[in-house]
Amino acid sequence: MLQILGAAGLVVGFYIPWIGHFSAGGLAAMMLCGVGVRIKIKDTIFQTMPAFAYMVLNAYLAIAGY
C-alpha cells in the first residue's frame, strides 16, 4: 500500500512538486529498509542491487528539487 501511495505521490509531483519530493523521500526510506532486510537475510550483492538502485534513485529525486 505504501508503494502505491508513493507512486501516486510521484505522479502528483509533476503538478505539485513538494508532494513529489516527500513521496520520493518516503520511497527512499522504504527502500533503505529493504536493503537492510536483504543484508540481514544474507542475500548476495546481485539480489540486493535492485533495492539499492531504487533507494539511490528516489533519494536523488527527493534532493534534486531543493
CHARMM internal coordinates of N, CA and C (Angstrom, degrees):
IC EDIT
DIST 1 N 1 CA 1.4492
DIST 1 CA 1 C 1.5389
ANGL 1 N 1 CA 1 C 110.41
DIST 1 C 2 N 1.3327
ANGL 1 CA 1 C 2 N 116.31
DIHE 1 N 1 CA 1 C 2 N -39.99
DIST 2 N 2 CA 1.4669
ANGL 1 C 2 N 2 CA 118.65
DIHE 1 CA 1 C 2 N 2 CA 179.88
DIST 2 CA 2 C 1.5226
ANGL 2 N 2 CA 2 C 111.94
DIHE 1 C 2 N 2 CA 2 C -66.08
DIST 2 C 3 N 1.3257
ANGL 2 CA 2 C 3 N 116.93
DIHE 2 N 2 CA 2 C 3 N -35.35
DIST 3 N 3 CA 1.4614
ANGL 2 C 3 N 3 CA 119.70
DIHE 2 CA 2 C 3 N 3 CA 177.91
DIST 3 CA 3 C 1.5213
ANGL 3 N 3 CA 3 C 110.93
DIHE 2 C 3 N 3 CA 3 C -65.74
DIST 3 C 4 N 1.3169
ANGL 3 CA 3 C 4 N 117.27
DIHE 3 N 3 CA 3 C 4 N -39.94
DIST 4 N 4 CA 1.4642
ANGL 3 C 4 N 4 CA 120.86
DIHE 3 CA 3 C 4 N 4 CA 179.07
DIST 4 CA 4 C 1.5266
ANGL 4 N 4 CA 4 C 110.13
DIHE 3 C 4 N 4 CA 4 C -65.49
DIST 4 C 5 N 1.3192
ANGL 4 CA 4 C 5 N 116.68
DIHE 4 N 4 CA 4 C 5 N -43.88
DIST 5 N 5 CA 1.4673
ANGL 4 C 5 N 5 CA 119.78
DIHE 4 CA 4 C 5 N 5 CA 177.84
DIST 5 CA 5 C 1.5336
ANGL 5 N 5 CA 5 C 111.30
DIHE 4 C 5 N 5 CA 5 C -64.64
DIST 5 C 6 N 1.3369
ANGL 5 CA 5 C 6 N 116.65
DIHE 5 N 5 CA 5 C 6 N -38.61
DIST 6 N 6 CA 1.4615
ANGL 5 C 6 N 6 CA 120.18
DIHE 5 CA 5 C 6 N 6 CA 177.36
DIST 6 CA 6 C 1.5167
ANGL 6 N 6 CA 6 C 111.57
DIHE 5 C 6 N 6 CA 6 C -63.87
DIST 6 C 7 N 1.3325
ANGL 6 CA 6 C 7 N 116.44
DIHE 6 N 6 CA 6 C 7 N -42.72
DIST 7 N 7 CA 1.4629
ANGL 6 C 7 N 7 CA 120.35
DIHE 6 CA 6 C 7 N 7 CA 178.45
DIST 7 CA 7 C 1.5236
ANGL 7 N 7 CA 7 C 110.62
DIHE 6 C 7 N 7 CA 7 C -64.59
DIST 7 C 8 N 1.3204
ANGL 7 CA 7 C 8 N 116.78
DIHE 7 N 7 CA 7 C 8 N -41.63
DIST 8 N 8 CA 1.4659
ANGL 7 C 8 N 8 CA 119.98
DIHE 7 CA 7 C 8 N 8 CA 177.10
DIST 8 CA 8 C 1.5269
ANGL 8 N 8 CA 8 C 110.73
DIHE 7 C 8 N 8 CA 8 C -63.09
DIST 8 C 9 N 1.3260
ANGL 8 CA 8 C 9 N 116.53
DIHE 8 N 8 CA 8 C 9 N -38.11
DIST 9 N 9 CA 1.4627
ANGL 8 C 9 N 9 CA 120.53
DIHE 8 CA 8 C 9 N 9 CA 177.34
DIST 9 CA 9 C 1.5183
ANGL 9 N 9 CA 9 C 112.13
DIHE 8 C 9 N 9 CA 9 C -64.38
DIST 9 C 10 N 1.3372
ANGL 9 CA 9 C 10 N 116.69
DIHE 9 N 9 CA 9 C 10 N -36.22
DIST 10 N 10 CA 1.4606
ANGL 9 C 10 N 10 CA 119.51
DIHE 9 CA 9 C 10 N 10 CA 177.36
DIST 10 CA 10 C 1.5257
ANGL 10 N 10 CA 10 C 111.06
DIHE 9 C 10 N 10 CA 10 C -66.45
DIST 10 C 11 N 1.3214
ANGL 10 CA 10 C 11 N 117.10
DIHE 10 N 10 CA 10 C 11 N -37.84
DIST 11 N 11 CA 1.4667
ANGL 10 C 11 N 11 CA 120.48
DIHE 10 CA 10 C 11 N 11 CA 178.32
DIST 11 CA 11 C 1.5266
ANGL 11 N 11 CA 11 C 109.82
DIHE 10 C 11 N 11 CA 11 C -67.75
DIST 11 C 12 N 1.3190
ANGL 11 CA 11 C 12 N 116.97
DIHE 11 N 11 CA 11 C 12 N -44.36
DIST 12 N 12 CA 1.4696
ANGL 11 C 12 N 12 CA 120.75
DIHE 11 CA 11 C 12 N 12 CA 178.05
DIST 12 CA 12 C 1.5320
ANGL 12 N 12 CA 12 C 109.63
DIHE 11 C 12 N 12 CA 12 C -63.27
DIST 12 C 13 N 1.3501
ANGL 12 CA 12 C 13 N 116.37
DIHE 12 N 12 CA 12 C 13 N -28.66
DIST 13 N 13 CA 1.4597
ANGL 12 C 13 N 13 CA 121.28
DIHE 12 CA 12 C 13 N 13 CA 179.75
DIST 13 CA 13 C 1.5166
ANGL 13 N 13 CA 13 C 113.99
DIHE 12 C 13 N 13 CA 13 C -61.46
DIST 13 C 14 N 1.3423
ANGL 13 CA 13 C 14 N 117.93
DIHE 13 N 13 CA 13 C 14 N -19.02
DIST 14 N 14 CA 1.4617
ANGL 13 C 14 N 14 CA 119.60
DIHE 13 CA 13 C 14 N 14 CA 173.84
DIST 14 CA 14 C 1.5256
ANGL 14 N 14 CA 14 C 111.23
DIHE 13 C 14 N 14 CA 14 C -64.95
DIST 14 C 15 N 1.3207
ANGL 14 CA 14 C 15 N 116.56
DIHE 14 N 14 CA 14 C 15 N -28.53
DIST 15 N 15 CA 1.4656
ANGL 14 C 15 N 15 CA 121.78
DIHE 14 CA 14 C 15 N 15 CA -177.90
DIST 15 CA 15 C 1.5252
ANGL 15 N 15 CA 15 C 112.56
DIHE 14 C 15 N 15 CA 15 C -103.36
DIST 15 C 16 N 1.3343
ANGL 15 CA 15 C 16 N 116.76
DIHE 15 N 15 CA 15 C 16 N -34.70
DIST 16 N 16 CA 1.4623
ANGL 15 C 16 N 16 CA 122.18
DIHE 15 CA 15 C 16 N 16 CA 179.51
DIST 16 CA 16 C 1.5355
ANGL 16 N 16 CA 16 C 106.46
DIHE 15 C 16 N 16 CA 16 C -126.24
DIST 16 C 17 N 1.3288
ANGL 16 CA 16 C 17 N 117.86
DIHE 16 N 16 CA 16 C 17 N 91.98
DIST 17 N 17 CA 1.4649
ANGL 16 C 17 N 17 CA 121.04
DIHE 16 CA 16 C 17 N 17 CA -169.42
DIST 17 CA 17 C 1.5254
ANGL 17 N 17 CA 17 C 115.58
DIHE 16 C 17 N 17 CA 17 C -56.23
DIST 17 C 18 N 1.3304
ANGL 17 CA 17 C 18 N 118.67
DIHE 17 N 17 CA 17 C 18 N -37.60
DIST 18 N 18 CA 1.4594
ANGL 17 C 18 N 18 CA 118.56
DIHE 17 CA 17 C 18 N 18 CA -176.04
DIST 18 CA 18 C 1.5290
ANGL 18 N 18 CA 18 C 111.67
DIHE 17 C 18 N 18 CA 18 C -65.69
DIST 18 C 19 N 1.3096
ANGL 18 CA 18 C 19 N 118.52
DIHE 18 N 18 CA 18 C 19 N -29.08
DIST 19 N 19 CA 1.4649
ANGL 18 C 19 N 19 CA 120.50
DIHE 18 CA 18 C 19 N 19 CA 176.42
DIST 19 CA 19 C 1.5259
ANGL 19 N 19 CA 19 C 109.75
DIHE 18 C 19 N 19 CA 19 C -68.68
DIST 19 C 20 N 1.3151
ANGL 19 CA 19 C 20 N 117.00
DIHE 19 N 19 CA 19 C 20 N -39.09
DIST 20 N 20 CA 1.4564
ANGL 19 C 20 N 20 CA 121.03
DIHE 19 CA 19 C 20 N 20 CA 176.90
DIST 20 CA 20 C 1.5187
ANGL 20 N 20 CA 20 C 112.61
DIHE 19 C 20 N 20 CA 20 C -62.93
DIST 20 C 21 N 1.3306
ANGL 20 CA 20 C 21 N 116.57
DIHE 20 N 20 CA 20 C 21 N -38.46
DIST 21 N 21 CA 1.4634
ANGL 20 C 21 N 21 CA 120.24
DIHE 20 CA 20 C 21 N 21 CA 179.69
DIST 21 CA 21 C 1.5285
ANGL 21 N 21 CA 21 C 110.70
DIHE 20 C 21 N 21 CA 21 C -67.03
DIST 21 C 22 N 1.3185
ANGL 21 CA 21 C 22 N 116.72
DIHE 21 N 21 CA 21 C 22 N -43.69
DIST 22 N 22 CA 1.4647
ANGL 21 C 22 N 22 CA 119.36
DIHE 21 CA 21 C 22 N 22 CA 178.67
DIST 22 CA 22 C 1.5219
ANGL 22 N 22 CA 22 C 111.77
DIHE 21 C 22 N 22 CA 22 C -66.98
DIST 22 C 23 N 1.3114
ANGL 22 CA 22 C 23 N 116.77
DIHE 22 N 22 CA 22 C 23 N -37.81
DIST 23 N 23 CA 1.4706
ANGL 22 C 23 N 23 CA 120.06
DIHE 22 CA 22 C 23 N 23 CA 177.98
DIST 23 CA 23 C 1.5226
ANGL 23 N 23 CA 23 C 110.84
DIHE 22 C 23 N 23 CA 23 C -65.13
DIST 23 C 24 N 1.3200
ANGL 23 CA 23 C 24 N 116.99
DIHE 23 N 23 CA 23 C 24 N -42.83
DIST 24 N 24 CA 1.4573
ANGL 23 C 24 N 24 CA 120.66
DIHE 23 CA 23 C 24 N 24 CA 178.44
DIST 24 CA 24 C 1.5312
ANGL 24 N 24 CA 24 C 110.49
DIHE 23 C 24 N 24 CA 24 C -64.10
DIST 24 C 25 N 1.3186
ANGL 24 CA 24 C 25 N 116.90
DIHE 24 N 24 CA 24 C 25 N -39.05
DIST 25 N 25 CA 1.4658
ANGL 24 C 25 N 25 CA 120.25
DIHE 24 CA 24 C 25 N 25 CA 177.02
DIST 25 CA 25 C 1.5202
ANGL 25 N 25 CA 25 C 111.73
DIHE 24 C 25 N 25 CA 25 C -64.09
DIST 25 C 26 N 1.3245
ANGL 25 CA 25 C 26 N 116.68
DIHE 25 N 25 CA 25 C 26 N -41.50
DIST 26 N 26 CA 1.4613
ANGL 25 C 26 N 26 CA 120.35
DIHE 25 CA 25 C 26 N 26 CA 177.52
DIST 26 CA 26 C 1.5207
ANGL 26 N 26 CA 26 C 112.12
DIHE 25 C 26 N 26 CA 26 C -64.95
DIST 26 C 27 N 1.3265
ANGL 26 CA 26 C 27 N 116.55
DIHE 26 N 26 CA 26 C 27 N -40.86
DIST 27 N 27 CA 1.4647
ANGL 26 C 27 N 27 CA 119.93
DIHE 26 CA 26 C 27 N 27 CA 177.41
DIST 27 CA 27 C 1.5237
ANGL 27 N 27 CA 27 C 111.25
DIHE 26 C 27 N 27 CA 27 C -66.76
DIST 27 C 28 N 1.3316
ANGL 27 CA 27 C 28 N 117.36
DIHE 27 N 27 CA 27 C 28 N -36.21
DIST 28 N 28 CA 1.4659
ANGL 27 C 28 N 28 CA 120.37
DIHE 27 CA 27 C 28 N 28 CA 177.39
DIST 28 CA 28 C 1.5253
ANGL 28 N 28 CA 28 C 110.41
DIHE 27 C 28 N 28 CA 28 C -64.84
DIST 28 C 29 N 1.3283
ANGL 28 CA 28 C 29 N 117.00
DIHE 28 N 28 CA 28 C 29 N -41.28
DIST 29 N 29 CA 1.4659
ANGL 28 C 29 N 29 CA 120.45
DIHE 28 CA 28 C 29 N 29 CA 178.16
DIST 29 CA 29 C 1.5280
ANGL 29 N 29 CA 29 C 110.82
DIHE 28 C 29 N 29 CA 29 C -65.06
DIST 29 C 30 N 1.3157
ANGL 29 CA 29 C 30 N 116.33
DIHE 29 N 29 CA 29 C 30 N -39.52
DIST 30 N 30 CA 1.4626
ANGL 29 C 30 N 30 CA 120.30
DIHE 29 CA 29 C 30 N 30 CA 178.67
DIST 30 CA 30 C 1.5308
ANGL 30 N 30 CA 30 C 110.35
DIHE 29 C 30 N 30 CA 30 C -64.79
DIST 30 C 31 N 1.3276
ANGL 30 CA 30 C 31 N 117.18
DIHE 30 N 30 CA 30 C 31 N -40.25
DIST 31 N 31 CA 1.4556
ANGL 30 C 31 N 31 CA 119.90
DIHE 30 CA 30 C 31 N 31 CA 179.34
DIST 31 CA 31 C 1.5294
ANGL 31 N 31 CA 31 C 111.50
DIHE 30 C 31 N 31 CA 31 C -72.12
DIST 31 C 32 N 1.3210
ANGL 31 CA 31 C 32 N 117.91
DIHE 31 N 31 CA 31 C 32 N -28.40
DIST 32 N 32 CA 1.4549
ANGL 31 C 32 N 32 CA 120.60
DIHE 31 CA 31 C 32 N 32 CA 173.04
DIST 32 CA 32 C 1.5264
ANGL 32 N 32 CA 32 C 109.84
DIHE 31 C 32 N 32 CA 32 C -61.65
DIST 32 C 33 N 1.3247
ANGL 32 CA 32 C 33 N 116.07
DIHE 32 N 32 CA 32 C 33 N -42.43
DIST 33 N 33 CA 1.4730
ANGL 32 C 33 N 33 CA 119.90
DIHE 32 CA 32 C 33 N 33 CA 175.09
DIST 33 CA 33 C 1.5285
ANGL 33 N 33 CA 33 C 110.26
DIHE 32 C 33 N 33 CA 33 C -63.09
DIST 33 C 34 N 1.3189
ANGL 33 CA 33 C 34 N 116.63
DIHE 33 N 33 CA 33 C 34 N -38.56
DIST 34 N 34 CA 1.4626
ANGL 33 C 34 N 34 CA 120.76
DIHE 33 CA 33 C 34 N 34 CA 178.09
DIST 34 CA 34 C 1.5208
ANGL 34 N 34 CA 34 C 111.94
DIHE 33 C 34 N 34 CA 34 C -63.06
DIST 34 C 35 N 1.3234
ANGL 34 CA 34 C 35 N 117.23
DIHE 34 N 34 CA 34 C 35 N -40.93
DIST 35 N 35 CA 1.4647
ANGL 34 C 35 N 35 CA 120.68
DIHE 34 CA 34 C 35 N 35 CA 176.96
DIST 35 CA 35 C 1.5318
ANGL 35 N 35 CA 35 C 109.46
DIHE 34 C 35 N 35 CA 35 C -64.55
DIST 35 C 36 N 1.3249
ANGL 35 CA 35 C 36 N 116.48
DIHE 35 N 35 CA 35 C 36 N -41.15
DIST 36 N 36 CA 1.4654
ANGL 35 C 36 N 36 CA 120.16
DIHE 35 CA 35 C 36 N 36 CA 177.84
DIST 36 CA 36 C 1.5190
ANGL 36 N 36 CA 36 C 112.18
DIHE 35 C 36 N 36 CA 36 C -60.34
DIST 36 C 37 N 1.3273
ANGL 36 CA 36 C 37 N 116.57
DIHE 36 N 36 CA 36 C 37 N -42.34
DIST 37 N 37 CA 1.4697
ANGL 36 C 37 N 37 CA 120.26
DIHE 36 CA 36 C 37 N 37 CA 178.02
DIST 37 CA 37 C 1.5235
ANGL 37 N 37 CA 37 C 110.26
DIHE 36 C 37 N 37 CA 37 C -64.46
DIST 37 C 38 N 1.3228
ANGL 37 CA 37 C 38 N 117.11
DIHE 37 N 37 CA 37 C 38 N -42.65
DIST 38 N 38 CA 1.4718
ANGL 37 C 38 N 38 CA 120.73
DIHE 37 CA 37 C 38 N 38 CA 179.04
DIST 38 CA 38 C 1.5230
ANGL 38 N 38 CA 38 C 110.86
DIHE 37 C 38 N 38 CA 38 C -60.01
DIST 38 C 39 N 1.3271
ANGL 38 CA 38 C 39 N 116.82
DIHE 38 N 38 CA 38 C 39 N -41.26
DIST 39 N 39 CA 1.4603
ANGL 38 C 39 N 39 CA 120.45
DIHE 38 CA 38 C 39 N 39 CA 177.99
DIST 39 CA 39 C 1.5259
ANGL 39 N 39 CA 39 C 110.51
DIHE 38 C 39 N 39 CA 39 C -67.18
DIST 39 C 40 N 1.3229
ANGL 39 CA 39 C 40 N 116.23
DIHE 39 N 39 CA 39 C 40 N -41.80
DIST 40 N 40 CA 1.4649
ANGL 39 C 40 N 40 CA 120.52
DIHE 39 CA 39 C 40 N 40 CA -178.41
DIST 40 CA 40 C 1.5297
ANGL 40 N 40 CA 40 C 112.44
DIHE 39 C 40 N 40 CA 40 C -62.97
DIST 40 C 41 N 1.3288
ANGL 40 CA 40 C 41 N 116.92
DIHE 40 N 40 CA 40 C 41 N -37.72
DIST 41 N 41 CA 1.4666
ANGL 40 C 41 N 41 CA 118.98
DIHE 40 CA 40 C 41 N 41 CA -179.41
DIST 41 CA 41 C 1.5285
ANGL 41 N 41 CA 41 C 111.77
DIHE 40 C 41 N 41 CA 41 C -88.80
DIST 41 C 42 N 1.3501
ANGL 41 CA 41 C 42 N 115.05
DIHE 41 N 41 CA 41 C 42 N 8.68
DIST 42 N 42 CA 1.4645
ANGL 41 C 42 N 42 CA 122.21
DIHE 41 CA 41 C 42 N 42 CA 174.07
DIST 42 CA 42 C 1.5329
ANGL 42 N 42 CA 42 C 113.45
DIHE 41 C 42 N 42 CA 42 C 61.25
DIST 42 C 43 N 1.3203
ANGL 42 CA 42 C 43 N 116.17
DIHE 42 N 42 CA 42 C 43 N 43.90
DIST 43 N 43 CA 1.4585
ANGL 42 C 43 N 43 CA 120.47
DIHE 42 CA 42 C 43 N 43 CA 172.80
DIST 43 CA 43 C 1.5260
ANGL 43 N 43 CA 43 C 109.22
DIHE 42 C 43 N 43 CA 43 C -72.01
DIST 43 C 44 N 1.3200
ANGL 43 CA 43 C 44 N 115.57
DIHE 43 N 43 CA 43 C 44 N 160.09
DIST 44 N 44 CA 1.4583
ANGL 43 C 44 N 44 CA 119.66
DIHE 43 CA 43 C 44 N 44 CA 177.44
DIST 44 CA 44 C 1.5310
ANGL 44 N 44 CA 44 C 109.65
DIHE 43 C 44 N 44 CA 44 C -73.93
DIST 44 C 45 N 1.3200
ANGL 44 CA 44 C 45 N 115.51
DIHE 44 N 44 CA 44 C 45 N 167.83
DIST 45 N 45 CA 1.4602
ANGL 44 C 45 N 45 CA 120.71
DIHE 44 CA 44 C 45 N 45 CA 179.39
DIST 45 CA 45 C 1.5247
ANGL 45 N 45 CA 45 C 111.00
DIHE 44 C 45 N 45 CA 45 C -62.64
DIST 45 C 46 N 1.3342
ANGL 45 CA 45 C 46 N 116.61
DIHE 45 N 45 CA 45 C 46 N -34.36
DIST 46 N 46 CA 1.4647
ANGL 45 C 46 N 46 CA 119.99
DIHE 45 CA 45 C 46 N 46 CA -179.47
DIST 46 CA 46 C 1.5310
ANGL 46 N 46 CA 46 C 111.29
DIHE 45 C 46 N 46 CA 46 C -70.29
DIST 46 C 47 N 1.3193
ANGL 46 CA 46 C 47 N 118.05
DIHE 46 N 46 CA 46 C 47 N -30.24
DIST 47 N 47 CA 1.4561
ANGL 46 C 47 N 47 CA 121.05
DIHE 46 CA 46 C 47 N 47 CA 177.26
DIST 47 CA 47 C 1.5294
ANGL 47 N 47 CA 47 C 111.17
DIHE 46 C 47 N 47 CA 47 C -78.49
DIST 47 C 48 N 1.3188
ANGL 47 CA 47 C 48 N 116.60
DIHE 47 N 47 CA 47 C 48 N -24.18
DIST 48 N 48 CA 1.4657
ANGL 47 C 48 N 48 CA 121.74
DIHE 47 CA 47 C 48 N 48 CA -179.09
DIST 48 CA 48 C 1.5349
ANGL 48 N 48 CA 48 C 112.18
DIHE 47 C 48 N 48 CA 48 C -86.52
DIST 48 C 49 N 1.3170
ANGL 48 CA 48 C 49 N 117.43
DIHE 48 N 48 CA 48 C 49 N -24.60
DIST 49 N 49 CA 1.4641
ANGL 48 C 49 N 49 CA 121.23
DIHE 48 CA 48 C 49 N 49 CA -174.05
DIST 49 CA 49 C 1.5302
ANGL 49 N 49 CA 49 C 115.32
DIHE 48 C 49 N 49 CA 49 C -58.36
DIST 49 C 50 N 1.3414
ANGL 49 CA 49 C 50 N 121.28
DIHE 49 N 49 CA 49 C 50 N -40.45
DIST 50 N 50 CA 1.4683
ANGL 49 C 50 N 50 CA 117.97
DIHE 49 CA 49 C 50 N 50 CA 179.31
DIST 50 CA 50 C 1.5302
ANGL 50 N 50 CA 50 C 112.80
DIHE 49 C 50 N 50 CA 50 C -60.73
DIST 50 C 51 N 1.3187
ANGL 50 CA 50 C 51 N 117.45
DIHE 50 N 50 CA 50 C 51 N -43.31
DIST 51 N 51 CA 1.4678
ANGL 50 C 51 N 51 CA 120.12
DIHE 50 CA 50 C 51 N 51 CA 178.92
DIST 51 CA 51 C 1.5240
ANGL 51 N 51 CA 51 C 110.20
DIHE 50 C 51 N 51 CA 51 C -64.03
DIST 51 C 52 N 1.3249
ANGL 51 CA 51 C 52 N 117.17
DIHE 51 N 51 CA 51 C 52 N -40.73
DIST 52 N 52 CA 1.4612
ANGL 51 C 52 N 52 CA 121.09
DIHE 51 CA 51 C 52 N 52 CA 179.16
DIST 52 CA 52 C 1.5324
ANGL 52 N 52 CA 52 C 111.05
DIHE 51 C 52 N 52 CA 52 C -64.81
DIST 52 C 53 N 1.3386
ANGL 52 CA 52 C 53 N 116.14
DIHE 52 N 52 CA 52 C 53 N -42.71
DIST 53 N 53 CA 1.4660
ANGL 52 C 53 N 53 CA 120.03
DIHE 52 CA 52 C 53 N 53 CA -179.45
DIST 53 CA 53 C 1.5307
ANGL 53 N 53 CA 53 C 111.29
DIHE 52 C 53 N 53 CA 53 C -63.81
DIST 53 C 54 N 1.3317
ANGL 53 CA 53 C 54 N 117.42
DIHE 53 N 53 CA 53 C 54 N -42.51
DIST 54 N 54 CA 1.4676
ANGL 53 C 54 N 54 CA 119.75
DIHE 53 CA 53 C 54 N 54 CA 178.31
DIST 54 CA 54 C 1.5202
ANGL 54 N 54 CA 54 C 111.09
DIHE 53 C 54 N 54 CA 54 C -67.86
DIST 54 C 55 N 1.3307
ANGL 54 CA 54 C 55 N 117.64
DIHE 54 N 54 CA 54 C 55 N -33.08
DIST 55 N 55 CA 1.4553
ANGL 54 C 55 N 55 CA 120.45
DIHE 54 CA 54 C 55 N 55 CA 176.84
DIST 55 CA 55 C 1.5267
ANGL 55 N 55 CA 55 C 109.81
DIHE 54 C 55 N 55 CA 55 C -63.91
DIST 55 C 56 N 1.3310
ANGL 55 CA 55 C 56 N 116.89
DIHE 55 N 55 CA 55 C 56 N -46.25
DIST 56 N 56 CA 1.4637
ANGL 55 C 56 N 56 CA 120.90
DIHE 55 CA 55 C 56 N 56 CA -179.72
DIST 56 CA 56 C 1.5281
ANGL 56 N 56 CA 56 C 110.73
DIHE 55 C 56 N 56 CA 56 C -64.36
DIST 56 C 57 N 1.3280
ANGL 56 CA 56 C 57 N 117.28
DIHE 56 N 56 CA 56 C 57 N -43.14
DIST 57 N 57 CA 1.4588
ANGL 56 C 57 N 57 CA 121.00
DIHE 56 CA 56 C 57 N 57 CA 179.28
DIST 57 CA 57 C 1.5292
ANGL 57 N 57 CA 57 C 111.36
DIHE 56 C 57 N 57 CA 57 C -60.08
DIST 57 C 58 N 1.3154
ANGL 57 CA 57 C 58 N 117.10
DIHE 57 N 57 CA 57 C 58 N -47.73
DIST 58 N 58 CA 1.4558
ANGL 57 C 58 N 58 CA 120.21
DIHE 57 CA 57 C 58 N 58 CA -179.01
DIST 58 CA 58 C 1.5277
ANGL 58 N 58 CA 58 C 111.74
DIHE 57 C 58 N 58 CA 58 C -68.59
DIST 58 C 59 N 1.3288
ANGL 58 CA 58 C 59 N 117.64
DIHE 58 N 58 CA 58 C 59 N -35.23
DIST 59 N 59 CA 1.4603
ANGL 58 C 59 N 59 CA 119.73
DIHE 58 CA 58 C 59 N 59 CA 176.39
DIST 59 CA 59 C 1.5293
ANGL 59 N 59 CA 59 C 110.04
DIHE 58 C 59 N 59 CA 59 C -63.95
DIST 59 C 60 N 1.3264
ANGL 59 CA 59 C 60 N 116.33
DIHE 59 N 59 CA 59 C 60 N -40.25
DIST 60 N 60 CA 1.4765
ANGL 59 C 60 N 60 CA 119.54
DIHE 59 CA 59 C 60 N 60 CA 176.97
DIST 60 CA 60 C 1.5351
ANGL 60 N 60 CA 60 C 110.61
DIHE 59 C 60 N 60 CA 60 C -62.39
DIST 60 C 61 N 1.3401
ANGL 60 CA 60 C 61 N 116.55
DIHE 60 N 60 CA 60 C 61 N -44.81
DIST 61 N 61 CA 1.4679
ANGL 60 C 61 N 61 CA 119.21
DIHE 60 CA 60 C 61 N 61 CA 179.94
DIST 61 CA 61 C 1.5268
ANGL 61 N 61 CA 61 C 111.35
DIHE 60 C 61 N 61 CA 61 C -63.23
DIST 61 C 62 N 1.3151
ANGL 61 CA 61 C 62 N 117.03
DIHE 61 N 61 CA 61 C 62 N -34.92
DIST 62 N 62 CA 1.4665
ANGL 61 C 62 N 62 CA 120.24
DIHE 61 CA 61 C 62 N 62 CA -179.65
DIST 62 CA 62 C 1.5232
ANGL 62 N 62 CA 62 C 111.31
DIHE 61 C 62 N 62 CA 62 C -70.48
DIST 62 C 63 N 1.3320
ANGL 62 CA 62 C 63 N 116.91
DIHE 62 N 62 CA 62 C 63 N -34.72
DIST 63 N 63 CA 1.4605
ANGL 62 C 63 N 63 CA 120.68
DIHE 62 CA 62 C 63 N 63 CA -175.36
DIST 63 CA 63 C 1.5256
ANGL 63 N 63 CA 63 C 112.61
DIHE 62 C 63 N 63 CA 63 C -89.74
DIST 63 C 64 N 1.3145
ANGL 63 CA 63 C 64 N 117.29
DIHE 63 N 63 CA 63 C 64 N -29.17
DIST 64 N 64 CA 1.4717
ANGL 63 C 64 N 64 CA 121.93
DIHE 63 CA 63 C 64 N 64 CA -171.82
DIST 64 CA 64 C 1.5235
ANGL 64 N 64 CA 64 C 113.42
DIHE 63 C 64 N 64 CA 64 C -60.37
DIST 64 C 65 N 1.2961
ANGL 64 CA 64 C 65 N 118.47
DIHE 64 N 64 CA 64 C 65 N -26.12
DIST 65 N 65 CA 1.4549
ANGL 64 C 65 N 65 CA 120.29
DIHE 64 CA 64 C 65 N 65 CA -176.33
DIST 65 CA 65 C 1.5069
ANGL 65 N 65 CA 65 C 115.09
DIHE 64 C 65 N 65 CA 65 C -82.29
DIST 65 C 66 N 1.3295
ANGL 65 CA 65 C 66 N 117.28
DIHE 65 N 65 CA 65 C 66 N -9.14
DIST 66 N 66 CA 1.4612
ANGL 65 C 66 N 66 CA 118.99
DIHE 65 CA 65 C 66 N 66 CA -175.55
DIST 66 CA 66 C 1.4944
ANGL 66 N 66 CA 66 C 112.30
DIHE 65 C 66 N 66 CA 66 C -89.07
END
COOR INIT
IC SEED 1 N 1 CA 1 C
IC BUILD
